[in-house]
């Protein structure tokens, strides 16, 4: 597993340089397939056949130069420290043959601050695609690393699926709410991360379902959490940790205004509304978390339209605190 010397364009993603990288050995998959007993392990057989059909090469992309990031600084003003770190690491590989390498990131902050949105924006900036694992909804400890094919209903883990079924050798892999991975499982659900976050050991990561070494050494890791106290120290030591605060009032007003213009431009009905929101509406919007702003704007646009107005007013916004209308009978 590793790089070939061929460079190919990847213009449709806006990133012109992609090296092809082998993420597993097809001959090794073939040997595993040949050893399967006839009419048994059909799911595992289908997995091996899919791996052989797709081949082992994936795009390993990186910017041809330092990408323009002004829009991210503008959209995510409370992520300046994280963006500065990413920019430094991109600068190191921009004029060399070295692969794109970004130290795993841990984003700490309150719900709704924009941590997952940042990860999506990062994957778009790099053009690498993205895998997503929500640790708060884990039903077993093997979501990252797969479960043995001996178990009923077993399947590969998210790392395997993202690398084998995706197009890229270096996707952004988001581990959302990593602090919610409790200890109620048969074994540590974060156990696989100890090796996956280390470049050397990640190069031969073995999913427990497929039992074929996969090169996960190029994966770009972004974890999110509300509280670092529930994260094991060995995980924290492998990541650059950033505490992301809610944007201040002025930054929140800026985010809300930009989102208003974006929603207005993206819809045909948007032309019927004022080009800019009123100051008193932005004051109300600045009280919301970034994650809540789009939903609030859509509610406000709808209320204004029902009232046959071209201007959004404070009364059009949802009630503070996200109160919902009750459904059913009042007793």
N, C-alpha and C positions, 0 to 999 in steps of 0.2 A: 504494500500500500504506500502511496505517496504521489509526488508530482511527476507529470511528464513535462517535456520541454516546450510543448506546443502552446502558443498563445492564440486565443480566438476572440473576436469581437463579441460584445454582448450589448449592442447598442439599444436594444428594445428596453433595457432596464436603465439606460442612461449612464451605465458604468462600462467603459470600453475595454477593460482588461479582465480576462478570465483564463485561468490556468486549469487544465483538466487534472483531477486528482482521483486516484483509485481509493474508494472507501471500504472495499472488501475484496477478497480473492474469489473470483468466479469458480476456479478449479476446486477450491476448498468447499464451496457450496455444493458443487456437483458431487463430491465424495460423500457429503452428508446425505444428499438426496438418494444416492445409490444404496446407502446402508439402511434406508427406511424399509420396514417390512411392508409387503404388498397389502393394500386395503387397510392400512392403519395410519394414524396421524395425518389425516387428510388436510387439516389446517396447516400443519407444519410443512407438508409436501407442497401445498399451494404457495406458501411463503418462499420456499427454496426456488420453486419454478418461476415465481415473480422476480426474484433476485437475479436469476440467470437471464431471464428475458430482458430485464431493464439494463443489465450490464453494470459494471462496477464504477464507471467514471461519472463524476459530478463536477459541476462548475465550482471552482474556487476563485471567487471574485475579489477584486479590490479596486479602489479608485485609481485612475491613471495619474491623478494629481490630488492635491488637497481639495476636497469637495467644498462647495459653498454651503456654509452652515448658518448664514445670517438669519434665514427664515426660522430656524429652530431656536436661536437665541431670542427671536422676536415672539415666537409662539409659546415658548417655555421659559419665561424669565426666571422662574424659581429653580431651574435646572442648570444654571450657569456653571457651577463647579463641575458637574458631571460632563457637560458639553466641552468644557475646557480640557478635561482629562481625555475624552475621546479624540478631540482635535490634536492633542499632543501625540497620541499613539498613532493616529493616521499620518501625521507628518513624518514619523520615523520610517514608514514603509513606502512613502509616495514616490520616491525616485530610486528605488532599489528593487531587486528581484525577490526580496523577502516577502513572505506571505503576510496578509493582514493579521495582526495579533492585537487583541484587546483584552486586558486583564478583566476577569469576571467582575461584574458590578453588582453591588447590593444597594438598592434604593429603599431607604427607611423614611416613612412619612405617614401621615394620617390618611384614612380612606378618602378617595376622591381628589387627591392632590395632583394626579396625572401620571402616576408611575408606570402603569401599563401602556398608556398613550405614548409615553416617552419611548418605551421599548419598540412599539410599532413604528414610530417615526425613525428610530435608529435603523431598523431593518430596511425601511424604504430608502434611507440615505445611502446605505451600503449596498442595497440591491441584492441581498442574500436570502430573502425569504425568512420565514419565522415559524418556530414551533412553540406551542403553549401548553403548560402544565399548571393546573390549578390545584395547589396542595390542600386547599380548604375543602375540596370535594373528593378527596381520596377515599376510595372504598377498599383499597388494599395497598400494601407496602411496595408493590412492584410496578407502579405506573411508570416510573422512570426506567427501570431495568428489565421489565418483562417478567413473566412467570413461567416456570417449567412447563413444557408441553405435556407432562404427565398429569397436570391438573385439568379438570374439566373446565372448559370455557377459557383456557389460558390464551394469551396473545402476546405479541411483542410489546415492548415499552415505547414510550414517546420518542426517546432518543433514536432508537432503531428505526421507527416509522418515519421520522423526519428526514433522516439521512438516506434511507433506502427508497422511500416513496417520493421524496422531493428531488429538486434539481441541483441542490447545492451541497458542497462539502463543508461550507462554513456558515450555516444558518444562524440567525439569532434565536437562542433558545430561552424562553421566558419561564422562570419558575415563580409563579404568582403566589403571594401570601405564604412564603416559605416558613414563616413562624407559626403557621396553622397545622403543620405536619406533626400531629400528636403522637404519643407513644402507645396507641391502642392497637397496634398491628403486631403481627407475629415477629417482625423484625423492623429495624430502623428504616422508614421510608426514604430517608435522606442518605442511606448507606452508599448508594451508587455514586453520589456526588463526590465522595471523598476521592475517588479515582478519576471521575470525569472532570473535576476542576483542576487536576494536575496534568500538564501538557504531556509528559512522558507516558503516564499510565493510560491516559485517554486514547492514545494511539492504537491500543489494542483492547478496546472495550468489548466485552462479551455480553450480549443480551441473553438472559436466562431461557428465553423461549427458543430462539434460533440457534444459540450456541455456536455462533460464527463470529470471530473477531471483526469489529467494525472500527474504522479510524474516526474517532470523534474528537481528535486533537485540535481541529480547526473551529469547533463550535464556539460561538460568541455567547457567553452566558450573562443573562440579566435576571437577577432575583429581586423580588419586591417583598416588603414586610412592613408591618406597623410597629413591631417591637422586637429589638435585637435580643432581648433577654431570653427568648425561647429558641434561639438558634444556637446549635452547638459551636463551641469555640473553634474546632478544626475547620468548620465551614467559614466562619468569619475570617479566619487567618488566611484563607485562600482567595479572598475577594477585596476589592476596593469598596469601602463602605461610605455611603453618602447619606446625610440626613437632609431630606427635602422638606422645606417648610411650605405652608400655604402661601400663595402670592400675596404681597401686601395690597392695600386698597387700590393704589394707582396701577399696579401691575394687573390686578384682577379686572379693573375697568378696561384696560388695554386689551386683555384677552377676550372679554365679553364683546367689545366693539368690533374686534377683528372677526369673531365668530358670527356676529350679526351680519357683517358685510359678506362673509363667505356663504352663509345660508341664503341670503337674499340673491346672490349671484348664481347659486346652484339651482334655483327654481324659477320657472317661468312666472309664477305668481309673485316672485320677489320684486319685480319691477313696479308693482302697484304700491310698494311701501317706500317710505322716506329713505334716502340714501344713507343716512346716519341716524342712530338712535338718540333719543333725547337724554340730556345729562341726568335727569332725575331717575330715568330708567336704568342707566348705567350704575348709578349709586346703589340701587336695589340689587342689580346683578352682581355687584362686587362683593355682596355678602354670601354668595354661593360658592361652593367648591367648583373647580374647573369641570369636573365630570358631570355636574348637574346643569351646566349652563346651556348646552344644546337643547336638552329637553325643556328647559324653561323658556328659551326663545321660541321653540316650536309651539308651545302652549300659548305664548303671548301673541304670536302671529295669528294663530287660529282665533283667539278671542277678539283681536282687533278686526279681523275679517268678518266675523259674525256681527260685529257692531258697525260694519260698513265704514271703517276708518282706515286711513293710509298711514297713520302714526301709531306706534306701539306706546301705550301708557303704563305707568306703574301698576294700575289695577288689573292689567292683562296678565301679569306674571303670576305664577303659582304662589300659594300661601307659603310664608317662611316656615322652614322646618319640614317641608315635604309632606304636610298633612294630606291624606287621601279622603275622597268622599266615601262615606260608609255605604255599603250595599246590603239591603235586606230590610227587615222590619225593625222598627224601634219599639222596644218593650218598656 
